Each structure stands twice: as C-alpha cells, then as structure tokens.
Amino acid sequence: MVGGGPAGLATAAEAARGGLRTVVFERGHALGEPVRTSGGSFVKPLRALGVPSRCWHPVHRIRVIGPTTDVTKRYRRALGCVLDVRATYQWLGQQAVEAGAEIRLKAHVDGALTDGGRTVGVRARDPFRGAYEQPARVVVDASGHTGFLSRAAGMRPGNERSAVGLELELHAPGYDQDEAVFWLGDAISPGGYGWAFPVGGGRVRLGVGVVRPDSDAEPRVLLDRLLAAFGALTAAGSPVGPIESHSGLMPVLPPAAAQLVGNGLVSVGDAAGQGSTLLGEGIRYAIDAGRLAGRAIATGDLASYPREWRRRTGRDFAIAYAVNTRICGYGDADWDRVIRRLDGLSPRQAAWVFATDFRLRHALGALVTDPSLVGSLLRAALGRSVGRSGSES
Ligand SMILES: Cc1cc2nc3c(=O)[nH]c(=O)nc-3n(C[C@H](O)[C@H](O)[C@H](O)COP(=O)(O)OP(=O)(O)OC[C@H]3O[C@@H](n4cnc5c(N)ncnc54)[C@H](O)[C@@H]3O)c2cc1C
C-alpha cells in the first residue's frame, strides 16, 4: 500500500485479514499527521463502517448561511459529525496492525517497479533501510491527491480540477459546539464554500475551499474574511485564536474517470477520485473503497472491487459531479435561491442532499408523501426553483 491514509490503511487491514503479507508505506512520521482534512462526516455511515464513536464529535444542527439567506436544519439524533482525524486514522492503523499488516513510517515510495507493462513492486526509501526495492504481487496506489502511480500507469487523468482547502483549528470556547455552519456566496468563498466544524473541547475548524481552475480566489484572503464573519457566531468577548493550521488538495475527477484496477496496480481513495465532489467529503468513502479493494485482492477476484464500488456510488457520484460543475459558476443570487430551496426541504430530505445520498427509494418515498418533493430534491441538488417549508425531524 502506497500511503497510510484512510484508503491505504483500510485496504491493508482487509488484505492482511485475508492472509496476505501486507506492507503500508507512509512517508509521514505518524499516521494522521499532518492533518490535511476537516473531518466533516455523518454518524450513520461511520457507525456502519465500525468507526468508534470516540473518533467523532456529533452535531445536531446544520446551518447554511448565504448572501442574504440563513437556514438551519435541526436533528434530534445527531446526523452530522466532525472526526478527530488523527484518532480515526490511528484507529485504522491499529486495525491494520491487528490484522497482521506491517506499517513503515517515514517510508517514501519514489515509483513503481515494472516488468513488461505490469507493476511488480515499488522503489522506496526510509531512514532504517535506505533506498530499496520491494517486490509485490499487487501494488495499491493510496497516495491521495497525486495518485502518482495510477497516473504514471495511465489509469487516470491528471488533476485538471482540484479543490484547494485552507483551515484553522481554533480555540473558540464561545462557539456553540452543537452547530456546523456552511457559508456560500462570493464574499466568503466564490465557487466553493466556507465552514465551521466544531470538534469538541471548545475547538472549531474554520476553513474555506475553492475549486481550481474554476475559481482564482485566494484562500488566505477568504479565510481572513471568514474569521471576521465567524466572530459574530461566538459569545461576545470570548477568545478566538488558532491552535493548528491545515491545508490540502482533493481531486475533482469526473465519475468513472479513473480505472480502479490495472496490470498489477490497484487504485483507492483520492488517488482514484473516490470522494464526493458535492461537499468534498472523502474519508468514509476511502475506508469503504479500501475495504472492498483489500477483500478483492485477498480473494484474487480483483474485478469485484470496481463492480461493487460503482454499484454503491455510481449514481450518487454522477449527480454530485453534475452539481459540482454547475455550482462552481454560481453567484450570490443563485446561492440565495438554492438556500431558499433547501429551506423548503424537511431536515431528513436536506440530510440526503448533505450526505450525497440520492437513492431511488428516497425519490420514491418523496413521491408517495408529496410528488412535488421529488422535483424539489433534485432541484435542491442541481439548483433551480423553490420547494416548500421544512420542520424539525
Ligand atoms: C482541505 C480539505 C478538507 C477536506 N474536508 C473533508 C471533510 O470534511 N470530510 C471528509 O470526509 N473528507 C474531507 N476531505 C477529503 C479527505 O481528506 C480525503 O478524501 C481523504 O483523506 C482521502 O483519503 P486517502 O487515504 O485516499 O488519501 P490521503 O488521506 O491523502 O492519504 C494519502 C497518504 O499517502 C501518503 N503518501 C503520498 N505519497 C506518498 C509516497 N510517495 N510515499 C509514501 N506515502 C505517500 C500521504 O502522506 C498520505 O498520508 C478534505 C480534503 C481537503 C484537502
């Protein structure tokens, strides 16, 4: 496994559990360090993946602030959550070690070993072994945004479009730890969005993301503006200051642009563009894809991995990408319209949109309760016309 992020660690655990000798190469000095992600996610799918609840901070309200609009959806049972990224990745590492995988830290992979077009191992270096070659029956590219092995093998295009994110983890004890906020509109984040994700213990991740090359806005400038807007959400006079700075890139690939299985090489996580391009959520998908890939490698049925992955995410990711390309050009009037439409959805229906969950049975359920809601849901995702009023669920 090239990369010890959620994709590589999840793949390693399953491959090792299936009886394979498995090595993870992670160039960093520790799993989950440095943090490059905001960790926003959803409780139900994380539980389904077995991630322990100590790894996340739940939120009961999701608020969306637009240029002149402001909508809050409330959930009796927490729907959204913010992951303790280090704890989650290190828990995934523990799972891999328990399954018998070997994790090498400060281990940098420079490239693939190939033989007649087939990947047969990697060239690596680390402080203990120096430079060396590691033969392998299957190499997994879990290197994240660069996906450098998959690109070199022609399994995916380059990163023509990428989300660029910049975030401060703040000590902000005067902020309400039960509310996650998204900001939309030109003032805070043209062609992207701003966020405030509480993580517990009086800390909040405040960040902005924009898509390149669609937007040339400078994240540092936007984050300064967001800090000013954030001040209005904290108790008067309470302190606000940065404790950590996080930044990173996420690929925005068209669905199915990446080939997941090549000749001796398997691609997972951001390396294969397996995050939702709607809100830039990738961690739970990377874990899920990694487990599918690891199982497929262990059983020798490699084709099962792309087949099952496309079955699980094909429709949702296609809709997410269509929305993404559309909203990148939105201006303030468009955002106000979308937020008004979101206001018209019930909290549960809004949750499907937030979580990139466009299952047919949701549309059918909406059709039974109120036929006009099917259109509202799709339009909320794609951005046209207004729906009806929502209430607490
Ligand atoms: C700013 C930002 C905010 C985000 N916010 C969210 C969010 O709120 N919620 C969410 O779910 N997702 C979010 N994401 C996306 C999420 O972080 C990714 O989808 C997820 O981390 C993908 O996991 P991965 O294992 O594929 O890649 P990564 O987590 O990037 O892991 C790749 C690993 O490979 C290692 N590596 C790379 N090259 C080499 C090499 N040559 N040799 C050895 N090791 C190597 C890296 O050090 C890294 O540890 C965000 C992303 C960014 C950039």
PDBQT file of the ligand as one rigid body, heavy atoms in Angstrom, charges set to zero:
ROOT
HETATM    1  C1  LIG A 401      -8.842  20.870   2.886  1.00  0.00    +0.000 C 
HETATM    2  C2  LIG A 401      -9.590  19.576   2.772  1.00  0.00    +0.000 A 
HETATM    3  C3  LIG A 401     -10.737  19.384   3.523  1.00  0.00    +0.000 A 
HETATM    4  C4  LIG A 401     -11.408  18.174   3.469  1.00  0.00    +0.000 A 
HETATM    5  N1  LIG A 401     -12.510  18.002   4.251  1.00  0.00    +0.000 NA
HETATM    6  C5  LIG A 401     -13.099  16.798   4.315  1.00  0.00    +0.000 A 
HETATM    7  C6  LIG A 401     -14.156  16.574   5.202  1.00  0.00    +0.000 A 
HETATM    8  O1  LIG A 401     -14.607  17.478   5.898  1.00  0.00    +0.000 OA
HETATM    9  N2  LIG A 401     -14.680  15.319   5.279  1.00  0.00    +0.000 N 
HETATM   10  C7  LIG A 401     -14.203  14.291   4.505  1.00  0.00    +0.000 A 
HETATM   11  O2  LIG A 401     -14.706  13.159   4.613  1.00  0.00    +0.000 OA
HETATM   12  N3  LIG A 401     -13.209  14.489   3.623  1.00  0.00    +0.000 NA
HETATM   13  C8  LIG A 401     -12.641  15.708   3.520  1.00  0.00    +0.000 A 
HETATM   14  N4  LIG A 401     -11.610  15.907   2.653  1.00  0.00    +0.000 N 
HETATM   15  C9  LIG A 401     -11.209  14.818   1.760  1.00  0.00    +0.000 C 
HETATM   16  C10 LIG A 401     -10.428  13.731   2.504  1.00  0.00    +0.000 C 
HETATM   17  O3  LIG A 401      -9.390  14.304   3.239  1.00  0.00    +0.000 OA
HETATM   18  C11 LIG A 401      -9.869  12.726   1.505  1.00  0.00    +0.000 C 
HETATM   19  O4  LIG A 401     -10.891  12.302   0.626  1.00  0.00    +0.000 OA
HETATM   20  C12 LIG A 401      -9.264  11.527   2.220  1.00  0.00    +0.000 C 
HETATM   21  O5  LIG A 401      -8.213  11.933   3.052  1.00  0.00    +0.000 OA
HETATM   22  C13 LIG A 401      -8.762  10.522   1.189  1.00  0.00    +0.000 C 
HETATM   23  O6  LIG A 401      -8.036   9.508   1.830  1.00  0.00    +0.000 OA
HETATM   24  P1  LIG A 401      -6.810   8.799   1.085  1.00  0.00    +0.000 P 
HETATM   25  O7  LIG A 401      -6.319   7.760   2.014  1.00  0.00    +0.000 OA
HETATM   26  O8  LIG A 401      -7.213   8.437  -0.278  1.00  0.00    +0.000 OA
HETATM   27  O9  LIG A 401      -5.723   9.955   0.892  1.00  0.00    +0.000 OA
HETATM   28  P2  LIG A 401      -4.885  10.767   1.989  1.00  0.00    +0.000 P 
HETATM   29  O10 LIG A 401      -5.667  10.939   3.231  1.00  0.00    +0.000 OA
HETATM   30  O11 LIG A 401      -4.390  11.983   1.285  1.00  0.00    +0.000 OA
HETATM   31  O12 LIG A 401      -3.664   9.806   2.322  1.00  0.00    +0.000 OA
HETATM   32  C14 LIG A 401      -2.630   9.591   1.393  1.00  0.00    +0.000 C 
HETATM   33  C15 LIG A 401      -1.393   9.226   2.177  1.00  0.00    +0.000 C 
HETATM   34  O13 LIG A 401      -0.387   8.827   1.269  1.00  0.00    +0.000 OA
HETATM   35  C16 LIG A 401       0.853   9.322   1.716  1.00  0.00    +0.000 C 
HETATM   36  N5  LIG A 401       1.733   9.409   0.543  1.00  0.00    +0.000 N 
HETATM   37  C17 LIG A 401       1.573  10.172  -0.558  1.00  0.00    +0.000 A 
HETATM   38  N6  LIG A 401       2.579   9.979  -1.421  1.00  0.00    +0.000 NA
HETATM   39  C18 LIG A 401       3.397   9.065  -0.862  1.00  0.00    +0.000 A 
HETATM   40  C19 LIG A 401       4.623   8.447  -1.269  1.00  0.00    +0.000 A 
HETATM   41  N7  LIG A 401       5.195   8.761  -2.428  1.00  0.00    +0.000 N 
HETATM   42  N8  LIG A 401       5.184   7.537  -0.435  1.00  0.00    +0.000 NA
HETATM   43  C20 LIG A 401       4.611   7.219   0.756  1.00  0.00    +0.000 A 
HETATM   44  N9  LIG A 401       3.469   7.785   1.196  1.00  0.00    +0.000 NA
HETATM   45  C21 LIG A 401       2.866   8.678   0.398  1.00  0.00    +0.000 A 
HETATM   46  C22 LIG A 401       0.498  10.689   2.306  1.00  0.00    +0.000 C 
HETATM   47  O14 LIG A 401       1.487  11.128   3.234  1.00  0.00    +0.000 OA
HETATM   48  C23 LIG A 401      -0.847  10.399   2.972  1.00  0.00    +0.000 C 
HETATM   49  O15 LIG A 401      -0.711  10.025   4.322  1.00  0.00    +0.000 OA
HETATM   50  C24 LIG A 401     -10.941  17.126   2.640  1.00  0.00    +0.000 A 
HETATM   51  C25 LIG A 401      -9.794  17.316   1.863  1.00  0.00    +0.000 A 
HETATM   52  C26 LIG A 401      -9.121  18.525   1.930  1.00  0.00    +0.000 A 
HETATM   53  C27 LIG A 401      -7.879  18.709   1.114  1.00  0.00    +0.000 C 
ENDROOT
TORSDOF 0
